[in-house]
């Protein structure tokens, strides 16, 4: 067999793989895939925690991982490493998304920002108040858990919307995503302000200095990712040592990531055209590999493309898949394994911790969102888009009650990772998220039938 025929076969294989890559990438990148993986991780954790593998599951979550530097040893359990370390990438992604939306997205429009602001405020304040009312006057209550029902699990909520397909207008998607982003930022502020017990002023000043340095690098035009990665790691260490939860570091680092391209958009076509005219046409594929000057010019095109995009966008694209496919499913798997039986289910509907979480998420979220819309329109501060009928707002508000990932995270901070209260809180989150998902789906489906007259 000739070398030429081998090359022909390889080229054909590359073309076939190229055809597969695009739809596969779209599939992996879809929100429905992220929500499916979260559910798979949830079911796997519940199965192991309620089977003969219960001890193996607990051993896995507590599996020690360590690092030896000189004479100092650092050791974490697997759950601790994910909850205090890897989860920072999730908060970094949230921070990047919020910064982008604030600069060029849905939140640039003041009217849109006001509308999302009042709905998000209502959807955070009322669930917290309901939880407090239920737990405040009970001897078995845990008042510290008031922040648990405040946030929304975007991936699962969007997954439910995608299951409805074309029945849901894009305005509902945009509303729920914007609402969830503001919810998450609100949750980050709550964690920083109310779930931080001990503050080291020295470490906090060091963190402030590192943030100032990163902001200076941004202003000075430095774009190399290693500068921000190295500074980000040091900032994470300083924030951890300050007593503030490590997750906050991700959102703080996002504020320093450059959001402007090195090359202005109007200058890009001229620069690209100059390089293209010197490079092409190329006689054959072999010459591209052999001609150093051609290779350098094509590399220059790649550099121009990089310079025309922003580090913020690139970081967001790089983080999206690892966070959706690895960090969040791993977090859910390591935190969702709780024993469930008839007794536990009965207790969930009477114990103040779980009852407060369920009422906060299932009742407080949609009612708070609707109350925010009502007050905003009553005062003239905000006005809802025409596509968002009250039924659709109610359905989206119910889906906002799916608080699994973020609510579980706050529950760990508020109640600790062990004990009866955290088990009750997680069970309440699980039951509330299930009820909210089903109710939200049915309400949005009914709202579509009402609009179409079917």
C-alpha positions as CSV (number, residue, x, y, z in Angstrom):
1,X,0.0,0.0,0.0
2,X,1.5,3.4,-1.0
3,X,2.2,6.3,1.3
4,X,-0.2,8.4,-0.7
5,X,-3.1,6.1,-0.1
6,X,-2.3,6.0,3.6
7,X,-2.4,9.8,3.7
8,X,-5.8,9.8,1.8
9,X,-7.3,7.4,4.3
10,X,-6.0,9.5,7.3
11,X,-7.4,12.7,5.7
12,X,-10.8,11.0,5.2
13,X,-10.8,9.8,8.8
14,X,-10.0,13.3,10.0
15,X,-12.9,14.6,8.0
16,X,-15.3,12.0,9.4
17,X,-14.2,12.8,13.0
18,X,-14.6,16.5,12.2
19,X,-18.2,15.9,11.3
20,X,-18.8,14.2,14.6
21,X,-17.0,16.8,16.7
22,X,-19.4,19.7,16.1
23,X,-22.6,18.0,17.2
24,X,-20.9,16.2,20.0
25,X,-19.5,19.5,21.4
26,X,-22.9,21.1,21.1
27,X,-24.4,18.1,23.0
28,X,-21.8,18.3,25.8
29,X,-22.1,22.1,26.0
30,X,-25.9,22.0,26.3
31,X,-27.5,22.9,29.7
32,X,-29.6,19.8,29.4
33,X,-26.5,17.7,29.6
34,X,-25.3,19.6,32.7
35,X,-28.6,19.1,34.5
36,X,-28.7,15.5,33.5
37,X,-25.3,14.9,35.0
38,X,-26.4,16.7,38.2
39,X,-29.4,14.4,38.5
40,X,-27.2,11.3,37.7
41,X,-24.8,12.4,40.5
42,X,-27.8,12.9,42.9
43,X,-29.3,9.5,42.2
44,X,-25.9,7.8,42.5
45,X,-25.3,9.5,45.9
46,X,-28.8,8.6,47.2
47,X,-28.5,5.0,46.0
48,X,-25.2,4.5,47.7
49,X,-26.3,6.2,50.9
50,X,-29.4,4.0,51.1
51,X,-27.9,0.6,50.2
52,X,-25.3,-1.8,51.5
53,X,-22.7,0.6,50.1
54,X,-23.5,3.2,52.7
55,X,-20.2,2.7,54.6
56,X,-18.2,2.8,51.3
57,X,-19.9,6.1,50.4
58,X,-19.0,7.7,53.7
59,X,-15.4,6.4,53.5
60,X,-15.1,7.9,50.0
61,X,-16.4,11.3,51.1
62,X,-13.9,11.4,54.0
63,X,-11.0,10.0,52.0
64,X,-7.9,11.9,53.0
65,X,-5.9,13.8,50.5
66,X,-2.8,15.7,51.4
67,X,0.2,17.8,50.4
68,X,3.6,17.8,51.9
69,X,5.6,21.0,51.6
70,X,9.0,20.9,53.4
71,X,8.1,19.9,56.9
72,X,4.5,21.1,56.7
73,X,1.7,18.6,55.9
74,X,-1.7,19.8,54.6
75,X,-4.6,17.3,54.6
76,X,-8.2,17.5,53.5
77,X,-11.0,15.0,53.0
78,X,-12.2,14.6,49.4
79,X,-15.5,16.4,50.4
80,X,-13.6,19.2,52.0
81,X,-11.3,19.6,49.0
82,X,-14.3,19.9,46.7
83,X,-16.5,22.1,49.0
84,X,-13.7,24.5,49.9
85,X,-11.4,24.2,46.8
86,X,-12.9,23.1,43.5
87,X,-16.2,24.9,44.1
88,X,-14.2,28.2,43.8
89,X,-14.2,27.6,40.1
90,X,-18.0,27.6,40.1
91,X,-18.1,30.9,41.8
92,X,-15.4,32.3,39.4
93,X,-17.6,31.3,36.5
94,X,-20.6,33.0,38.2
95,X,-18.5,36.1,38.7
96,X,-17.4,36.1,35.0
97,X,-21.0,35.6,33.8
98,X,-22.2,38.5,36.0
99,X,-19.5,40.8,34.8
100,X,-20.2,40.0,31.2
101,X,-24.0,40.5,31.6
102,X,-23.3,43.8,33.4
103,X,-21.1,45.1,30.7
104,X,-22.6,43.8,27.5
105,X,-25.6,41.5,28.3
106,X,-29.1,41.6,29.8
107,X,-28.0,43.8,32.8
108,X,-26.8,46.7,30.7
109,X,-30.3,47.9,30.2
110,X,-31.3,49.9,33.3
111,X,-35.0,49.0,32.9
112,X,-34.1,45.3,32.6
113,X,-31.7,45.6,35.5
114,X,-34.4,47.2,37.7
115,X,-36.9,44.5,36.8
116,X,-34.6,41.6,37.6
117,X,-33.4,43.4,40.7
118,X,-36.8,43.7,42.3
119,X,-37.8,40.2,41.4
120,X,-34.5,38.7,42.6
121,X,-34.8,40.7,45.9
122,X,-38.3,39.5,46.5
123,X,-37.2,35.9,45.7
124,X,-34.4,36.1,48.2
125,X,-36.0,38.0,51.1
126,X,-39.4,36.2,51.4
127,X,-37.9,32.7,51.5
128,X,-35.4,33.8,54.2
129,X,-38.2,35.4,56.2
130,X,-40.5,32.3,56.0
131,X,-37.6,30.1,57.1
132,X,-36.9,32.4,60.1
133,X,-40.6,32.5,61.1
134,X,-40.8,28.7,61.2
135,X,-37.5,28.2,63.1
136,X,-37.5,31.3,65.3
137,X,-40.0,30.1,67.9
138,X,-39.1,26.4,67.8
139,X,-36.7,24.8,70.3
140,X,-35.6,22.4,67.5
141,X,-35.1,25.2,65.0
142,X,-31.9,26.4,63.4
143,X,-32.2,30.1,62.8
144,X,-28.7,30.2,61.2
145,X,-30.0,28.3,58.2
146,X,-32.1,31.3,56.9
147,X,-29.9,31.6,53.8
148,X,-30.5,28.1,52.6
149,X,-33.7,28.8,50.5
150,X,-32.4,32.0,48.9
151,X,-30.6,30.8,45.7
152,X,-31.5,29.0,42.5
153,X,-29.9,26.0,40.8
154,X,-29.6,27.4,37.3
155,X,-28.6,24.2,35.5
156,X,-31.6,22.1,36.7
157,X,-34.0,24.9,36.2
158,X,-32.9,25.5,32.7
159,X,-33.0,21.7,32.1
160,X,-36.7,21.7,33.0
161,X,-37.3,24.7,30.7
162,X,-35.6,22.8,27.9
163,X,-37.9,19.8,28.4
164,X,-40.8,22.2,27.5
165,X,-39.1,23.1,24.2
166,X,-40.8,25.7,22.1
167,X,-43.7,25.9,24.5
168,X,-41.6,28.4,26.5
169,X,-40.7,31.8,24.8
170,X,-37.0,33.0,24.9
171,X,-38.1,35.8,27.3
172,X,-38.7,33.2,30.0
173,X,-35.3,31.7,29.5
174,X,-33.6,35.1,29.6
175,X,-35.6,36.1,32.8
176,X,-34.7,32.9,34.6
177,X,-31.0,33.0,33.7
178,X,-30.8,36.7,34.7
179,X,-32.7,36.0,37.9
180,X,-30.4,33.1,38.8
181,X,-27.3,35.1,38.2
182,X,-28.4,37.9,40.5
183,X,-29.6,35.2,43.0
184,X,-26.1,33.7,43.0
185,X,-24.4,37.1,43.5
186,X,-26.8,37.7,46.4
187,X,-25.9,34.3,47.9
188,X,-22.2,35.2,47.6
189,X,-22.8,38.4,49.5
190,X,-24.7,36.5,52.2
191,X,-21.9,34.0,52.5
192,X,-19.3,36.7,52.9
193,X,-21.3,38.9,55.3
194,X,-23.2,36.4,57.5
195,X,-21.4,33.0,57.2
196,X,-17.9,34.2,58.1
197,X,-17.1,33.6,61.8
198,X,-13.5,34.7,62.3
199,X,-11.7,37.4,60.4
200,X,-7.9,37.8,60.2
201,X,-7.3,41.4,59.4
202,X,-3.7,40.7,58.2
203,X,-4.8,38.1,55.7
204,X,-7.7,40.3,54.6
205,X,-5.4,43.2,53.9
206,X,-3.1,40.9,51.9
207,X,-6.1,39.8,49.8
208,X,-7.1,43.4,49.2
209,X,-3.5,44.2,48.1
210,X,-3.5,41.2,45.7
211,X,-6.8,42.3,44.3
212,X,-5.5,45.8,43.8
213,X,-2.4,44.4,42.0
214,X,-4.6,42.4,39.6
215,X,-6.8,45.4,38.9
216,X,-3.7,47.4,38.2
217,X,-2.4,44.7,35.8
218,X,-5.8,44.8,34.1
219,X,-5.6,48.6,33.8
220,X,-2.0,48.4,32.5
221,X,-3.1,46.2,29.7
222,X,-1.6,42.9,30.8
223,X,-3.5,40.0,29.3
224,X,-1.4,36.9,29.9
225,X,-3.5,34.2,31.7
226,X,-0.6,33.1,33.9
227,X,-0.5,36.6,35.6
228,X,-4.1,36.3,36.7
229,X,-3.9,32.6,37.4
230,X,-0.9,33.0,39.7
231,X,-2.4,36.1,41.3
232,X,-5.7,34.3,41.7
233,X,-4.1,31.4,43.5
234,X,-2.4,33.8,46.0
235,X,-5.6,35.7,46.4
236,X,-7.5,32.4,47.1
237,X,-4.9,31.5,49.8
238,X,-5.2,34.9,51.4
239,X,-9.0,34.8,51.5
240,X,-8.9,31.3,53.0
241,X,-6.6,32.4,55.7
242,X,-8.7,35.5,56.3
243,X,-11.6,33.4,57.5
244,X,-13.9,34.2,54.6
245,X,-15.0,31.1,52.8
246,X,-12.8,30.1,49.8
247,X,-15.7,30.3,47.4
248,X,-15.7,34.1,47.6
249,X,-12.3,34.1,46.1
250,X,-13.7,33.0,42.7
251,X,-16.1,35.9,42.5
252,X,-13.4,38.4,43.6
253,X,-10.9,37.2,41.0
254,X,-13.6,37.5,38.3
255,X,-13.7,41.3,39.0
256,X,-10.1,41.6,37.9
257,X,-10.2,39.6,34.7
258,X,-9.8,41.9,31.6
259,X,-13.1,42.5,29.7
260,X,-11.6,44.5,26.8
261,X,-9.8,43.1,23.7
262,X,-6.3,44.1,22.9
263,X,-7.3,44.9,19.3
264,X,-10.2,47.2,18.5
265,X,-12.9,45.5,16.4
266,X,-12.7,48.1,13.7
267,X,-9.0,47.5,13.3
268,X,-9.2,43.7,13.1
269,X,-10.3,43.3,9.5
270,X,-7.4,45.5,8.2
271,X,-4.8,43.6,10.2
272,X,-6.2,40.2,9.2
273,X,-6.4,41.2,5.6
274,X,-2.7,42.2,5.6
275,X,-1.6,38.8,6.9
276,X,-4.0,36.8,4.6
277,X,-2.7,38.5,1.5
278,X,0.9,37.6,2.3
279,X,0.0,34.0,3.2
280,X,-2.5,32.7,0.6
281,X,-2.9,31.1,-1.8
282,X,-0.8,28.2,-0.7
283,X,0.1,25.6,-3.4
284,X,-0.5,22.4,-1.4
285,X,-0.8,21.1,2.1
286,X,2.8,20.0,2.3
287,X,4.1,23.5,1.8
288,X,2.2,24.7,4.8
289,X,4.2,22.3,7.0
290,X,7.5,23.0,5.3
291,X,7.4,26.8,4.8
292,X,8.4,28.5,8.1
293,X,7.2,31.9,6.9
294,X,3.8,30.6,6.0
295,X,3.6,28.9,9.4
296,X,4.5,32.1,11.2
297,X,1.9,34.1,9.3
298,X,-0.8,31.5,10.1
299,X,0.3,31.6,13.7
300,X,0.0,35.4,13.5
301,X,-3.7,35.0,12.4
302,X,-4.2,32.9,15.5
303,X,-2.6,35.6,17.7
304,X,-4.8,38.3,16.1
305,X,-7.9,36.2,16.8
306,X,-6.8,35.8,20.4
307,X,-6.1,39.6,20.7
308,X,-9.6,40.4,19.3
309,X,-11.3,38.4,22.0
310,X,-11.4,39.2,25.7
311,X,-9.8,37.2,28.5
312,X,-13.1,37.3,30.3
313,X,-14.8,35.5,27.4
314,X,-12.0,33.0,27.0
315,X,-11.9,32.1,30.7
316,X,-15.7,31.7,30.7
317,X,-15.6,29.4,27.7
318,X,-12.7,27.4,29.2
319,X,-14.4,27.0,32.6
320,X,-17.9,26.2,31.4
321,X,-17.5,22.6,30.6
322,X,-15.2,21.5,33.5
323,X,-17.5,23.2,36.0
324,X,-20.7,21.8,34.5
325,X,-19.3,18.3,33.9
326,X,-16.9,17.8,36.8
327,X,-17.1,20.3,39.6
328,X,-20.9,20.5,40.1
329,X,-21.6,16.8,39.7
330,X,-18.8,15.9,42.0
331,X,-20.1,18.4,44.6
332,X,-23.6,17.0,44.3
333,X,-22.4,13.4,44.6
334,X,-20.3,14.1,47.7
335,X,-23.0,16.1,49.5
336,X,-26.3,14.6,48.5
337,X,-25.9,11.1,50.1
338,X,-28.5,11.2,52.9
339,X,-30.4,8.2,54.3
340,X,-34.1,8.3,53.3
341,X,-36.9,6.2,54.8
342,X,-40.4,6.5,56.0
343,X,-39.4,8.0,59.3
344,X,-37.1,10.6,57.6
345,X,-39.9,11.6,55.2
346,X,-42.4,12.1,58.0
347,X,-39.9,14.2,60.0
348,X,-39.2,16.3,56.9
349,X,-42.7,17.7,57.0
350,X,-42.8,18.5,60.7
351,X,-39.2,19.4,61.7
352,X,-38.6,23.2,61.5
353,X,-35.4,23.0,59.6
354,X,-36.7,20.9,56.7
355,X,-40.1,22.5,56.8
356,X,-38.6,26.0,56.7
357,X,-36.5,25.0,53.7
358,X,-39.4,23.5,51.8
359,X,-41.8,26.4,52.4
360,X,-39.1,28.9,51.7
361,X,-38.2,27.3,48.3
362,X,-41.7,26.2,47.1
363,X,-43.8,29.0,48.5
364,X,-41.4,31.8,49.3
365,X,-39.5,31.9,45.9
366,X,-42.5,32.2,43.5
367,X,-44.5,34.5,45.9
368,X,-41.5,36.7,46.5
369,X,-40.8,37.0,42.8
370,X,-44.5,37.9,42.1
371,X,-44.5,40.4,45.0
372,X,-41.3,42.0,43.6
373,X,-43.0,42.4,40.2
374,X,-46.2,43.8,41.9
375,X,-44.3,46.4,44.0
376,X,-42.0,47.3,41.1
377,X,-45.0,48.0,38.8
378,X,-47.0,49.7,41.6
379,X,-44.2,52.2,42.3
380,X,-43.3,52.6,38.6
381,X,-39.7,51.4,39.4
382,X,-39.9,48.4,37.0
383,X,-42.1,47.0,34.4
384,X,-42.3,43.4,33.2
385,X,-41.9,42.4,29.5
386,X,-45.1,41.7,27.6
387,X,-44.1,38.0,27.0
388,X,-43.9,37.4,30.8
389,X,-47.5,36.8,31.7
390,X,-48.4,36.2,35.4
391,X,-48.7,32.5,34.7
392,X,-45.3,32.4,33.1
393,X,-43.8,34.4,36.0
394,X,-45.4,32.0,38.5
395,X,-43.9,29.0,36.5
396,X,-40.5,30.6,36.4
397,X,-40.7,31.5,40.1
398,X,-41.5,27.9,40.9
399,X,-38.5,26.7,38.9
400,X,-36.4,29.3,40.8
401,X,-37.3,27.2,43.9
402,X,-35.0,24.5,42.6
403,X,-32.2,25.4,44.9
404,X,-30.3,22.2,45.1
405,X,-26.6,23.0,44.5
406,X,-26.3,26.4,46.0
407,X,-28.8,25.7,48.8
408,X,-26.8,22.6,49.8
409,X,-23.6,24.7,49.7
410,X,-25.1,27.3,52.1
411,X,-26.6,24.5,54.3
412,X,-23.0,23.1,54.8
413,X,-21.8,26.5,55.9
414,X,-24.8,27.3,58.1
415,X,-25.3,23.9,59.8
416,X,-22.0,22.1,59.4
417,X,-21.4,19.0,57.3
418,X,-22.4,16.5,60.0
419,X,-25.4,16.2,62.4
420,X,-29.1,15.8,62.3
421,X,-29.9,19.4,61.2
422,X,-27.8,19.1,58.0
423,X,-29.5,15.8,57.0
424,X,-33.0,17.4,57.6
425,X,-31.9,20.5,55.6
426,X,-30.6,18.4,52.6
427,X,-33.8,16.3,52.7
428,X,-35.9,19.5,52.7
429,X,-33.9,20.8,49.7
430,X,-34.3,17.6,47.8
431,X,-38.1,17.4,48.4
432,X,-38.6,21.1,47.7
433,X,-36.5,21.0,44.5
434,X,-38.5,18.0,43.2
435,X,-41.9,19.7,44.0
436,X,-40.7,23.0,42.5
437,X,-39.5,21.3,39.3
438,X,-42.8,19.4,38.8
439,X,-45.0,22.4,39.7
440,X,-43.0,24.8,37.5
441,X,-43.2,22.4,34.6
442,X,-47.0,22.0,34.9
443,X,-47.7,25.7,35.3
444,X,-45.6,26.7,32.3
445,X,-47.2,24.0,30.2
446,X,-50.6,25.2,31.3
447,X,-49.6,28.8,30.5
448,X,-48.6,27.8,27.0
449,X,-52.0,26.0,26.5
450,X,-53.7,29.2,27.7
451,X,-51.8,31.4,25.3
452,X,-52.4,29.0,22.3
453,X,-56.0,28.3,23.2
454,X,-55.4,24.6,23.2
